[in-house]
Amino acid sequence: MDTITRRLGLRPLALTLAAAACGGGGGGGTGPGGAIAVTVTTTGTNLDPDGYALALTSVPVPVGINETVTIPDLDAGTWIVPLFGMAPNCEVTGLNPLSVVVEDGETAVAEFDVVCGTALPALAGRIAFQSSRAGDSDIWTANADRSDLERLTGSPASDYEPDWSPDGTQLAFVSERDGNPEVYVMDADDGSNPIRLTNEPAIDNLPDWSPDGSRIAITTGRDGNGEVYLVNPDGTDPVNLTNEPADDGHAAWSHDGTRIAFQTVRDGGAAEVYVMDADGGNPVNLTNNAADDGRPAWSPDDQRIAFISNRDGNYEIYVMNADGSDQTRLTNHPELDAFPEWSPDGEHIAFRSDRAGNLEVFIMEADGSGLFNWTNNPASDCHPRWFGEAGPTIRLNRPVSALAVRERIVRMPGVGSCID
């Protein structure tokens, strides 16, 4: 268990869960109690050597890759049983977590099937992301190989939507520590020196740093609707780039600094992905689809743009050429996939998905293959931003809004909440 805890940077988890939703979740019974027998069956190749863990009580319970463990002395009621600690090349094939009803004097059964595949390639760079694993929504960073996990913020308020400065020394982010969502910057190594850049009664969020570091694009509601603004890294000289009565937002700089992709509902219907010049000129509709399209993310060579769309019934990750041609679906899962982010070498895409039963950051190859759960944690993890060397450029793209309230700015129904 110590190995699992160290590998994931976990603390003991108070997950006697479901108390409010299920009338007890470990729940308040006064009888003799019952038990849950949890069986894990693992097949495939490159099996996880140190096993997994179950998070039922305040202390994670270790379980082997092919083992049954019985957890006794549980109050009668409905328990939520999550399995975590899988290696990146291993995935639960069914539901995770499981909902299990415990009765007094009885032993309930929970079964997990885990399949492991080819060992993963080495990943370089560092990923900033948003996580609730310490309770509140905070900014965390870790190496792309999942080592050196570090929590950078710890205010009682929510902190979310990180974005690297081009040199990797700072992170822009959004915080509600002063009462409403505002954009801040802080040192990227330890989270020190947080400085507030915006000070508006309206929502300011979704920072995206220009490749030369001179400007930060933000989405703001200060004009009564969502607009893309540029501000200096100290918050001065705000300029409205989009200046439309419809909602615009989710700006993403191209890596050569000449263009900005963004999401808009200016065509009067569904959201579309547009691109404009860095000064706001020459806006062009790239997706031109009746469904909702949004959350654009440029590839490091600026030749492709990843985005999300619900054109096939639910939100999935797509990719297209930078001129809007060859729009191709990468993910195919009934749960929501969103917030794509390219690796520095353009070989992988990180994204947020609900497919594990909670919000997790997944990584796949740029063609949609080789998918694995990168965060693999019972908490909510979201908004990956990947920093590293990639030829002439040293940055990557795109978070999107963290809380459902943020979706008032640029509407994307059913998408946006990173905190359940």
Secondary structure by P-SEA (a helix, b strand, c coil): caaaaaaacccccccccccccccccccccccccbbbbbbbbbbcccccccccccccccbbbbbccccccccccccccbbbbbbccccccccccccccbbbbbcccbbbbbbbbbbbcccccccbbbbbbbbcccccbbbbbbccccccccccccccccccccccccccccccccccccccbbbbbcccccccccccccccccccccccccccccbbbbbbcccccbbbbbbcccccccccccccccccccccccccccccccccccccccbbbbbbccccccccccccccccccccccccccccccccccccccbbbbbbcccccccccccccccccccccccccccbbbbbbcccccbbbbbbcccccccccccccccccccccccccccccccccccccccccccccccccccccccc
